[in-house]
Each structure stands twice: as structure tokens, then as C-alpha cells.
Amino acid sequence: MIGSPLRLHPATPAELDAVAELHAEARATYYRGHIPDADFEGPEELARTRTGWAAAIGEGRVLCAWDANGELAGVAAYGVRDGVMHLSQLHVRPARWRGGVGTALHTACVEAWRAAGERTVRLEVFDRNERAQAFYAARGWTPDPDTPRAGDHLVLRLTLAPSAE
């Protein structure tokens, strides 16, 4: 139900199947018709995806957003790569788009990054995913001047002001 309260918390290993399923559903919406289906929903890709999510969950780098009906509405993952914080995943169940789930996850990530003293965060977004690009632009992400592209993805950067405590 759109607008229902969300419960955000760090993902647990017991939530791996739900996280991997949501990831596969969300990715299919923006990759289908642009890259071969096997590249995002073939058995090898699904196994790789599940392995990646299991590692991220094990490292405590994944946030889940569950709705009041017990459905996983969204998921986000982040971590340091090459000395820079990266938002590596932010997926919302397509039926929940424009319902505040992505905003809630993004806000929680920003709060965690600020608490950790991060000042710069990067992400990569599929260059044909204009919906996601607009979402990030509305939250202050801009093209990374040092590395504007990574293959078929745009690289965006968010500069965080220190928290006002």
C-alpha cells in the first residue's frame, strides 16, 4: 500500500531471498530492452547477485525498508570502494515507486554517511535509467567531474555538508 509506514533496519541473513528477489525485479524494469535479458536475469547473474548481496548483508552494508504489510518495499547498499564511499545499490519495488520508499532509504544512507564523517559519496546509474537519474539529481547528486562514466553507467557524486549537531 503506497504511503504505509516503513520500518527501516540493517538487513539480516534471513532477508537475503527477499532482497535478491526485489533486486532482480527492479533491475529488470530498467535493463529490459536495453541489454540482453540473460545479463540481468540469467541463472549465472542471479547467482552472482545473490552472492554479492549475501556478502554486503554480512558486512552490515544493507538497509531494508519493510512496509506495514510485511513486504520488502526497498533496499539500499553502500560501502567504501577505492577509499571512497559508494552507494552501490538503491532499489524500490516498482509498484512502490514515487511513494517515498526511495527517499526514506536515501535519507537513512545520508544520515549514516554523515555520522561516519563521509563528505563525498559516489554512485553509478544506468545511462538509460532517466527515472533514477532524476531521483538522484533532485537530491543533490551531480555528474562526477573526475570520472563521468563507467561503461554504460553515469558516475554521480554527492558532496555532504557536515551534520548540524
C-alpha positions as CSV (number, residue, x, y, z in Angstrom):
1,M,0.0,0.0,0.0
2,I,1.5,3.3,-1.1
3,G,2.1,5.7,1.8
4,S,2.1,3.0,4.5
5,P,4.7,3.4,7.3
6,L,8.1,1.9,6.7
7,R,10.4,0.0,9.0
8,L,14.0,0.6,8.1
9,H,16.7,-1.6,9.5
10,P,20.0,-3.2,8.6
11,A,19.4,-6.4,6.6
12,T,19.8,-9.8,8.2
13,P,20.9,-13.0,6.5
14,A,17.3,-14.3,6.8
15,E,16.2,-11.5,4.4
16,L,18.6,-12.5,1.7
17,D,16.0,-14.1,-0.5
18,A,13.6,-11.2,-0.3
19,V,16.5,-8.7,-1.1
20,A,17.7,-10.7,-4.1
21,E,14.2,-11.1,-5.4
22,L,13.5,-7.3,-5.1
23,H,16.8,-6.5,-6.8
24,A,16.0,-8.8,-9.7
25,E,12.6,-7.3,-10.2
26,A,13.8,-3.7,-10.0
27,R,16.7,-4.3,-12.4
28,A,14.5,-5.9,-15.0
29,T,12.4,-2.8,-15.2
30,Y,15.3,-0.6,-16.4
31,Y,17.5,-3.1,-18.2
32,R,14.9,-4.9,-20.2
33,G,15.0,-3.9,-23.8
34,H,18.4,-2.3,-23.4
35,I,20.7,-5.2,-22.7
36,P,20.2,-9.0,-23.2
37,D,17.8,-10.5,-20.6
38,A,20.5,-13.1,-19.6
39,D,22.7,-10.2,-18.4
40,F,20.3,-9.4,-15.6
41,E,18.1,-12.4,-15.1
42,G,20.0,-15.4,-16.3
43,P,20.9,-18.1,-13.7
44,E,24.6,-17.1,-13.6
45,E,23.7,-13.4,-13.0
46,L,21.1,-14.4,-10.3
47,A,23.7,-16.5,-8.5
48,R,26.3,-13.7,-8.7
49,T,23.7,-11.2,-7.4
50,R,22.8,-13.4,-4.5
51,T,26.4,-13.9,-3.6
52,G,27.0,-10.1,-3.7
53,W,24.0,-9.4,-1.5
54,A,25.0,-12.1,1.0
55,A,28.4,-10.5,1.3
56,A,27.0,-7.0,1.7
57,I,24.5,-8.1,4.3
58,G,27.2,-10.0,6.2
59,E,29.3,-6.8,6.3
60,G,26.3,-4.8,7.6
61,R,26.1,-2.6,4.5
62,V,22.5,-3.1,3.5
63,L,19.3,-1.3,4.7
64,C,15.9,-2.8,4.2
65,A,12.6,-0.9,4.1
66,W,9.6,-3.1,5.0
67,D,6.1,-1.8,4.8
68,A,3.3,-2.4,7.3
69,N,2.1,-5.4,5.3
70,G,5.4,-7.2,5.7
71,E,6.5,-6.7,2.1
72,L,10.1,-5.6,1.3
73,A,9.5,-2.2,-0.4
74,G,13.1,-1.2,-1.0
75,V,16.7,-1.9,-0.3
76,A,20.0,0.1,-0.3
77,A,23.6,-0.9,0.0
78,Y,26.7,1.1,0.4
79,G,30.3,0.8,1.3
80,V,33.8,2.1,0.7
81,R,35.5,1.3,-2.6
82,D,38.9,2.6,-3.5
83,G,38.8,4.8,-0.5
84,V,35.5,6.5,-1.4
85,M,32.0,5.8,-0.1
86,H,29.7,4.4,-2.8
87,L,26.0,3.9,-2.9
88,S,26.2,0.6,-4.7
89,Q,22.5,-0.2,-4.8
90,L,19.2,1.5,-4.2
91,H,16.2,-0.4,-5.4
92,V,12.5,0.2,-4.8
93,R,9.8,-2.4,-5.7
94,P,8.4,-0.9,-8.9
95,A,4.8,-1.0,-7.5
96,R,6.1,1.4,-4.8
97,W,7.8,3.9,-7.0
98,R,7.0,7.6,-6.1
99,G,5.7,6.5,-2.7
100,G,8.6,7.7,-0.5
101,V,10.5,4.5,-0.2
102,G,13.5,5.6,-2.1
103,T,13.5,8.9,-0.3
104,A,13.4,7.2,3.1
105,L,16.3,4.9,2.1
106,H,18.3,7.7,0.7
107,T,17.8,9.8,3.8
108,A,18.9,7.0,6.0
109,C,22.0,6.5,3.9
110,V,22.9,10.1,4.1
111,E,22.5,10.1,7.9
112,A,24.8,7.1,8.2
113,W,27.4,8.7,5.9
114,R,27.4,11.9,7.8
115,A,27.6,10.0,11.1
116,A,30.7,8.2,9.7
117,G,32.2,11.5,8.7
118,E,31.9,11.0,5.0
119,R,31.9,14.1,2.8
120,T,31.8,12.6,-0.7
121,V,29.8,9.7,-2.0
122,R,29.7,8.3,-5.5
123,L,27.2,6.1,-7.4
124,E,26.8,4.6,-10.8
125,V,23.4,4.8,-12.6
126,F,22.5,3.1,-15.9
127,D,22.7,5.8,-18.5
128,R,19.2,4.9,-19.9
129,N,17.5,5.0,-16.4
130,E,16.3,8.5,-16.6
131,R,13.8,8.0,-13.7
132,A,16.7,7.1,-11.4
133,Q,18.8,10.0,-12.7
134,A,16.0,12.4,-11.9
135,F,15.7,11.0,-8.4
136,Y,19.3,11.5,-7.7
137,A,19.5,14.9,-9.2
138,A,16.6,16.1,-7.0
139,R,18.7,15.0,-4.0
140,G,21.8,16.9,-5.0
141,W,23.8,14.3,-6.9
142,T,25.8,15.8,-9.8
143,P,28.0,14.3,-12.6
144,D,31.4,13.3,-11.2
145,P,33.9,15.6,-12.9
146,D,36.8,13.2,-12.3
147,T,35.1,10.1,-13.7
148,P,31.8,10.9,-15.5
149,R,31.2,7.4,-16.9
150,A,31.8,3.8,-16.2
151,G,30.9,1.8,-19.3
152,D,27.1,2.2,-19.8
153,H,26.7,3.9,-16.4
154,L,27.0,7.6,-15.4
155,V,29.0,8.3,-12.3
156,L,27.4,10.8,-9.9
157,R,28.8,12.4,-6.8
158,L,27.1,13.8,-3.7
159,T,29.0,16.3,-1.5
160,L,27.7,16.2,2.1
161,A,27.8,19.1,4.4
162,P,28.8,18.3,7.9
163,S,25.9,17.4,10.2
164,A,24.5,20.2,12.3
165,E,24.6,18.8,15.8
